[in-house]
């Protein structure tokens, strides 16, 4: 649904090899040389189902057996799963969304400069390397997650546009960090978006994710202060009897027909390559668009199911596109010309999957890795709940921006969504052995 094209790479393109922990290995190899870590979730029509509309970030892929069989290390089968931290690309981009996420942004303290930023990134890299291996940090570890295991922990770091001036790196700010335009219907709170440094921390255990964020925050003391923080969740591994595409908080199956690792040009849609106006230090990195999107659940749930289906363009029961025969399933091809018994379009003109269809957006593509959130009630009694939308791409000007512009003007789903915070970040490539995140920027 309202997500975006969800893509991932194989080990050859990611530069990371999975660490085996028996049945708990989250990154076990799949058929044809591609990995089970491949995200297969987000889009309703196959591309950017909701790059701006955004609905929950569910994925469907073959998870390993997490039934509780014994596994090496603490935490049992679920806790023993490990995602390597180092590699060509950062972890947490092509990896399947974990059960829990902590998102946060930091602002540099005045006068920190380039040297202070380098020191911070070196300390963060060292801590993340240990924490993702299930080991305690050498500094500021409070033993909260001491017996939990790695729990598929990933730590992903990005740079906001404002970082470059503060660190004396204005001449190295990539053109892709130009401010996102204002979109119709935006109600953005600057205090809950943007920031000099962005961190995405995912884990299959909430305590592990919170602990990692706390360590990074304490390591940053005096150098960078927390600007905002959000917590999200997705389907817990093993919660379903078999691999299925998850549902978002609107009850829709969310994560169908996304680009696959074996498709031509897959990596080029997500990761930056040298050449053109792309700075050399960003080669192997990516751009991330963050949006906090509140769902107007009271309004949505007041609609009968058939109206909800027409807003999306898919059956709610099985995710099949409207007009598809019974038993077709969610991966049935979308026929935008299909007609109902009365001769009208089976998929309405403003249905989400029609407006977000690849053919309607010039082939714009993104990898979405979204998480649901629920932060209680607003003063009017309505749920403060929705989607923490995360979209990775090689150029936001050709990916997120044109698709969101179209969705905000013609998508029927937009009536049930409110974009309340936003951020755009450049993610450096992964840290190689002996190196640290951002070294290419700071020492290149």
C-alpha positions as CSV (number, residue, x, y, z in Angstrom):
1,X,0.0,0.0,0.0
2,X,1.0,3.4,0.7
3,X,4.6,2.7,1.0
4,X,7.1,2.6,-1.7
5,X,8.8,0.2,-3.8
6,X,10.6,-2.1,-1.6
7,X,13.9,-3.5,-2.8
8,X,16.9,-5.2,-1.4
9,X,20.2,-6.5,-2.6
10,X,21.9,-9.9,-2.5
11,X,25.1,-10.4,-0.5
12,X,27.3,-9.7,-3.5
13,X,25.9,-6.2,-3.8
14,X,25.5,-5.4,-0.1
15,X,29.1,-6.4,0.7
16,X,28.0,-8.2,3.9
17,X,27.9,-11.9,4.5
18,X,25.4,-13.2,7.0
19,X,26.6,-14.7,10.3
20,X,25.1,-18.1,10.7
21,X,23.4,-19.0,14.0
22,X,21.6,-22.2,12.9
23,X,17.9,-21.9,12.5
24,X,17.9,-18.4,13.9
25,X,20.1,-16.9,11.1
26,X,18.1,-14.0,9.8
27,X,20.1,-13.8,6.7
28,X,19.9,-17.4,5.4
29,X,20.4,-17.8,1.7
30,X,17.5,-18.1,-0.6
31,X,17.0,-19.5,-4.0
32,X,18.9,-18.4,-7.1
33,X,21.7,-16.9,-4.9
34,X,19.6,-14.2,-3.4
35,X,18.9,-13.9,0.3
36,X,16.0,-14.3,2.6
37,X,16.8,-10.8,3.7
38,X,15.3,-9.5,0.6
39,X,12.4,-7.2,1.4
40,X,9.3,-8.1,-0.5
41,X,7.0,-5.7,1.0
42,X,5.4,-2.3,0.5
43,X,3.7,-1.2,-2.5
44,X,0.2,-1.9,-3.6
45,X,0.6,-1.5,-7.3
46,X,4.2,-2.6,-7.4
47,X,6.2,0.6,-7.1
48,X,5.5,3.2,-4.8
49,X,2.4,2.4,-3.2
50,X,2.2,5.4,-1.0
51,X,5.5,7.0,-1.1
52,X,3.8,9.9,0.5
53,X,0.5,8.4,1.5
54,X,2.4,5.8,3.3
55,X,0.8,3.0,5.2
56,X,2.4,0.4,7.4
57,X,5.7,-1.1,6.6
58,X,5.1,-4.7,6.4
59,X,7.2,-7.2,4.4
60,X,6.8,-10.8,3.3
61,X,9.8,-13.0,3.0
62,X,10.9,-16.4,4.2
63,X,12.0,-16.0,7.7
64,X,13.9,-18.8,9.3
65,X,12.3,-21.1,11.8
66,X,11.8,-19.1,15.1
67,X,9.7,-21.7,16.8
68,X,11.9,-21.7,19.9
69,X,14.3,-24.5,19.0
70,X,17.6,-24.2,20.7
71,X,20.2,-21.9,19.2
72,X,23.8,-20.9,20.1
73,X,24.2,-17.9,22.2
74,X,21.8,-16.0,24.5
75,X,18.3,-15.1,23.5
76,X,17.2,-18.4,22.0
77,X,16.5,-18.6,18.2
78,X,15.1,-15.1,18.0
79,X,17.9,-13.4,20.0
80,X,20.7,-15.2,18.2
81,X,20.0,-13.8,14.8
82,X,22.8,-11.4,13.8
83,X,23.1,-8.9,10.9
84,X,26.7,-8.0,10.1
85,X,27.4,-4.3,10.8
86,X,30.3,-3.8,8.3
87,X,30.1,-4.0,4.5
88,X,29.8,-2.1,1.3
89,X,26.4,-0.7,2.3
90,X,25.1,0.1,5.7
91,X,23.0,-2.5,7.4
92,X,19.3,-1.7,8.0
93,X,18.6,-0.7,4.4
94,X,18.1,-3.9,2.5
95,X,17.5,-6.0,5.6
96,X,13.9,-7.0,6.4
97,X,12.3,-4.7,9.0
98,X,12.7,-6.0,12.5
99,X,10.0,-6.2,15.1
100,X,11.0,-2.9,16.7
101,X,12.7,0.4,15.6
102,X,14.0,3.5,17.3
103,X,14.4,6.5,15.1
104,X,16.3,9.6,16.3
105,X,18.0,12.7,15.1
106,X,20.8,14.7,16.8
107,X,22.0,18.3,16.3
108,X,25.7,19.0,16.7
109,X,26.8,21.3,19.5
110,X,28.2,24.7,18.6
111,X,31.9,24.6,17.7
112,X,32.1,20.8,17.3
113,X,33.4,21.1,13.8
114,X,34.9,18.4,11.6
115,X,37.3,16.9,14.1
116,X,34.5,16.5,16.7
117,X,32.2,14.9,14.2
118,X,35.0,12.5,13.2
119,X,35.5,11.5,16.8
120,X,31.8,10.9,17.4
121,X,31.4,8.8,14.3
122,X,34.4,6.7,15.3
123,X,32.9,6.1,18.7
124,X,29.5,5.3,17.3
125,X,31.0,2.9,14.8
126,X,33.0,1.0,17.4
127,X,29.9,0.7,19.7
128,X,27.6,-0.4,16.9
129,X,30.0,-3.0,15.7
130,X,30.0,-4.6,19.2
131,X,26.3,-4.2,19.9
132,X,25.2,-5.7,16.6
133,X,27.4,-8.7,17.5
134,X,25.6,-9.1,20.8
135,X,28.5,-7.8,22.8
136,X,28.4,-5.0,25.3
137,X,29.7,-1.6,24.3
138,X,33.1,-0.7,25.8
139,X,31.6,2.6,27.0
140,X,28.4,3.5,28.7
141,X,26.9,0.0,28.6
142,X,24.3,-0.3,31.4
143,X,23.8,-4.1,31.0
144,X,20.1,-3.6,30.0
145,X,20.5,-6.0,27.1
146,X,23.3,-8.1,28.5
147,X,21.5,-11.5,28.1
148,X,19.5,-10.7,25.0
149,X,21.7,-11.7,22.1
150,X,22.1,-9.6,18.9
151,X,18.3,-9.9,18.0
152,X,19.0,-8.8,14.4
153,X,20.2,-5.4,15.6
154,X,21.1,-2.9,12.9
155,X,22.4,0.7,13.3
156,X,22.1,3.0,10.3
157,X,23.4,6.6,10.3
158,X,22.6,9.5,8.0
159,X,23.6,13.1,7.5
160,X,21.2,16.0,7.3
161,X,21.8,19.0,5.1
162,X,22.6,21.3,8.1
163,X,25.4,19.0,9.2
164,X,27.7,20.1,6.4
165,X,27.9,23.8,7.3
166,X,28.3,23.1,11.0
167,X,31.2,20.7,10.3
168,X,32.9,22.9,7.8
169,X,32.0,20.6,4.9
170,X,29.7,22.8,2.9
171,X,31.6,22.1,-0.3
172,X,30.9,18.4,0.1
173,X,27.1,18.6,0.6
174,X,25.5,16.5,-2.1
175,X,22.9,18.1,-4.4
176,X,20.4,15.4,-3.5
177,X,20.1,17.0,0.0
178,X,18.3,20.0,-1.5
179,X,15.2,20.7,0.7
180,X,12.1,18.7,-0.1
181,X,9.3,20.9,-1.5
182,X,6.1,21.6,0.4
183,X,3.3,19.2,-0.5
184,X,-0.4,19.9,-0.4
185,X,-1.8,18.9,3.0
186,X,1.5,18.9,4.8
187,X,1.3,19.9,8.5
188,X,4.9,19.4,9.4
189,X,6.4,20.0,12.9
190,X,10.0,21.1,12.5
191,X,10.8,19.9,16.0
192,X,10.0,16.3,15.1
193,X,11.9,16.2,11.8
194,X,15.2,17.1,10.1
195,X,18.4,17.2,12.2
196,X,22.1,17.1,11.6
197,X,22.5,13.3,12.3
198,X,19.9,10.6,11.8
199,X,20.0,7.2,13.4
200,X,17.8,4.2,12.6
201,X,18.1,1.3,15.1
202,X,16.2,-1.8,14.4
203,X,16.0,-5.0,16.5
204,X,13.6,-8.0,17.1
205,X,13.6,-7.0,20.8
206,X,12.5,-3.6,22.0
207,X,15.0,-3.6,24.9
208,X,17.9,-4.2,22.5
209,X,16.9,-1.3,20.3
210,X,16.3,1.1,23.2
211,X,19.6,0.1,24.8
212,X,21.6,0.7,21.6
213,X,20.0,4.2,21.3
214,X,20.9,5.0,24.9
215,X,24.5,4.0,24.3
216,X,24.8,6.2,21.2
217,X,23.1,9.1,23.0
218,X,25.6,8.9,25.9
219,X,28.5,8.6,23.5
220,X,27.3,11.9,21.9
221,X,27.0,13.8,25.1
222,X,28.7,17.2,24.7
223,X,29.0,16.7,20.9
224,X,25.5,16.2,19.7
225,X,22.1,16.5,21.5
226,X,19.0,14.5,20.8
227,X,16.6,16.5,18.6
228,X,13.7,14.1,18.3
229,X,12.9,10.4,18.8
230,X,10.2,8.0,17.6
231,X,9.5,4.3,18.3
232,X,7.8,1.9,15.9
233,X,7.0,-1.7,15.4
234,X,6.3,-4.4,12.8
235,X,5.3,-8.0,12.7
236,X,7.3,-10.1,15.2
237,X,9.2,-12.9,13.6
238,X,7.3,-16.2,14.2
239,X,4.0,-14.4,14.9
240,X,2.5,-16.1,11.8
241,X,2.5,-19.8,11.1
242,X,4.1,-19.2,7.7
243,X,5.7,-16.2,5.8
244,X,3.0,-13.7,5.0
245,X,2.8,-10.1,4.0
246,X,1.9,-8.1,7.1
247,X,-0.9,-5.6,7.6
248,X,-0.8,-2.0,8.5
249,X,-2.9,-0.2,11.1
250,X,-5.6,0.3,8.5
251,X,-5.9,-3.5,8.3
252,X,-4.6,-3.6,4.7
253,X,-2.1,-6.1,3.5
254,X,0.9,-3.9,2.9
255,X,3.8,-5.0,0.8
256,X,2.9,-6.5,-2.6
257,X,4.7,-6.5,-5.9
258,X,7.9,-4.8,-5.0
259,X,11.1,-4.9,-7.1
260,X,13.2,-8.0,-6.4
261,X,16.9,-8.3,-6.1
262,X,17.1,-10.3,-9.3
263,X,15.6,-7.5,-11.3
264,X,17.8,-5.5,-13.7
265,X,18.9,-2.2,-12.3
266,X,17.8,-3.1,-8.7
267,X,20.8,-1.7,-6.9
268,X,21.0,1.4,-9.0
269,X,17.5,2.5,-7.8
270,X,18.6,2.4,-4.1
271,X,22.4,3.0,-3.9
272,X,24.4,5.9,-5.2
273,X,27.1,5.4,-7.9
274,X,30.1,7.6,-8.9
275,X,29.5,10.0,-11.7
276,X,27.4,13.0,-12.6
277,X,26.8,15.4,-9.7
278,X,27.1,12.6,-7.1
279,X,30.0,13.2,-4.8
280,X,32.6,10.4,-4.7
281,X,32.2,10.0,-0.9
282,X,28.6,8.9,-1.3
283,X,29.3,6.0,-3.6
284,X,27.7,2.9,-2.1
285,X,25.5,5.1,0.1
286,X,21.9,6.2,-0.3
287,X,19.4,8.9,0.4
288,X,16.7,8.4,3.0
289,X,13.3,10.3,3.2
290,X,11.6,10.1,6.6
291,X,8.0,11.0,7.1
292,X,5.8,10.6,10.2
293,X,2.4,10.0,8.8
294,X,-0.6,9.9,11.1
295,X,-3.5,7.8,10.0
296,X,-7.0,9.2,10.7
297,X,-8.1,5.8,12.0
298,X,-11.5,6.9,13.4
299,X,-12.5,8.2,9.9
300,X,-11.1,5.2,8.2
301,X,-12.7,2.7,10.4
302,X,-16.1,4.4,10.0
303,X,-16.0,3.4,6.3
304,X,-17.6,0.0,5.3
305,X,-15.0,-2.5,4.1
306,X,-16.1,-2.2,0.5
307,X,-15.4,1.5,0.6
308,X,-12.0,1.0,2.1
309,X,-11.2,-1.4,-0.7
310,X,-12.1,1.1,-3.3
311,X,-9.9,3.7,-1.7
312,X,-6.9,1.4,-1.9
313,X,-7.9,-0.6,-5.0
314,X,-7.4,-4.0,-3.3
315,X,-9.5,-6.5,-1.5
316,X,-8.9,-6.3,2.2
317,X,-9.3,-10.1,2.8
318,X,-6.5,-11.3,0.6
319,X,-4.8,-8.2,-0.9
320,X,-5.9,-9.1,-4.5
321,X,-6.5,-6.1,-6.8
322,X,-10.2,-5.3,-7.4
323,X,-11.5,-7.0,-10.4
324,X,-9.3,-10.1,-9.9
325,X,-11.1,-13.4,-9.7
326,X,-11.7,-15.2,-6.4
327,X,-8.6,-16.9,-5.1
328,X,-6.3,-14.7,-7.2
329,X,-4.2,-13.6,-4.2
330,X,-2.3,-10.4,-3.5
331,X,0.3,-11.0,-6.2
332,X,-2.2,-11.2,-9.0
333,X,-1.4,-8.7,-11.8
334,X,-3.1,-5.3,-11.4
335,X,-5.5,-4.7,-14.4
336,X,-6.2,-1.0,-14.4
337,X,-8.6,-1.4,-17.3
338,X,-10.7,-4.0,-15.5
339,X,-14.4,-3.1,-15.3
340,X,-17.1,-4.1,-12.8
341,X,-20.5,-5.5,-13.6
342,X,-21.9,-2.0,-14.1
343,X,-19.2,-1.1,-16.6
344,X,-17.4,1.3,-14.3
345,X,-13.7,0.9,-13.5
346,X,-13.1,-1.9,-11.0
347,X,-10.2,0.1,-9.6
348,X,-11.5,3.7,-9.1
349,X,-9.7,6.6,-10.7
350,X,-8.4,7.9,-7.4
351,X,-7.6,4.5,-5.9
352,X,-4.2,4.4,-4.3
353,X,-2.7,1.6,-6.4
354,X,-3.8,3.4,-9.6
355,X,-2.3,6.8,-8.7
356,X,0.9,5.1,-7.4
357,X,1.3,2.7,-10.3
358,X,4.8,2.8,-11.9
359,X,3.4,3.7,-15.3
360,X,1.9,6.8,-13.8
361,X,5.1,8.0,-12.2
362,X,7.8,7.7,-14.8
363,X,9.3,4.6,-13.3
364,X,10.2,6.3,-10.0
365,X,11.4,3.8,-7.5
366,X,12.3,3.6,-3.8
367,X,12.9,1.0,-1.2
368,X,10.5,1.5,1.7
369,X,11.2,0.2,5.1
370,X,8.4,1.5,7.2
371,X,7.1,0.8,10.7
372,X,3.8,1.4,12.4
373,X,3.6,3.6,15.5
374,X,0.9,4.2,18.2
375,X,1.6,6.9,20.8
376,X,-1.7,7.0,22.6
377,X,-4.4,9.6,22.1
378,X,-4.5,13.2,21.0
379,X,-6.3,15.8,23.0
380,X,-9.4,15.3,20.8
381,X,-9.4,11.6,21.7
382,X,-8.3,10.3,18.3
383,X,-5.4,7.9,18.0
384,X,-1.9,9.3,17.6
385,X,-1.0,6.4,15.3
386,X,0.2,5.7,11.8
387,X,3.4,5.1,9.9
388,X,7.0,5.9,10.3
389,X,7.8,6.1,6.6
390,X,11.3,5.3,5.5
391,X,12.3,5.4,1.8
392,X,15.7,4.7,0.5
393,X,16.7,5.8,-3.0
394,X,19.6,7.0,-5.1
395,X,18.0,10.4,-5.9
396,X,15.0,11.8,-3.9
397,X,14.4,14.4,-6.7
398,X,13.6,11.5,-9.1
399,X,12.1,9.1,-6.5
400,X,10.1,10.4,-3.6
401,X,9.4,14.0,-4.7
402,X,7.5,13.4,-8.0
403,X,5.6,10.5,-6.5
404,X,4.6,12.3,-3.4
405,X,3.6,15.4,-5.4
406,X,1.2,13.2,-7.4
407,X,-0.2,11.3,-4.4
408,X,-0.9,14.4,-2.4
409,X,-3.0,15.8,-5.3
410,X,-4.9,12.8,-6.6
411,X,-4.8,9.9,-4.1
412,X,-8.1,9.1,-2.4
413,X,-6.1,7.6,0.5
414,X,-4.6,11.1,1.3
415,X,-7.9,12.1,2.9
416,X,-7.2,9.7,5.7
417,X,-3.5,10.7,6.3
418,X,-1.6,13.6,7.8
419,X,2.1,14.2,7.2
420,X,3.3,15.6,10.4
421,X,7.1,15.4,10.3
422,X,9.8,15.0,7.6
423,X,13.5,14.6,7.1
424,X,16.0,14.0,4.3
425,X,19.4,12.5,4.9
426,X,22.4,11.2,3.0
427,X,23.5,7.8,4.2
428,X,27.2,7.1,3.7
429,X,28.4,3.7,2.5
430,X,29.1,1.0,5.1
431,X,32.1,0.9,7.3
432,X,34.8,-1.4,5.9
433,X,37.0,-3.5,8.3
434,X,39.1,-1.1,10.3
435,X,37.2,2.0,9.1
436,X,34.3,4.0,10.5
437,X,31.1,5.4,9.1
438,X,31.6,8.6,7.2
439,X,35.3,8.2,6.7
440,X,34.9,8.8,3.0
441,X,33.3,12.2,3.7
442,X,35.7,13.4,6.4
443,X,39.0,12.1,5.0
444,X,38.4,11.7,1.3
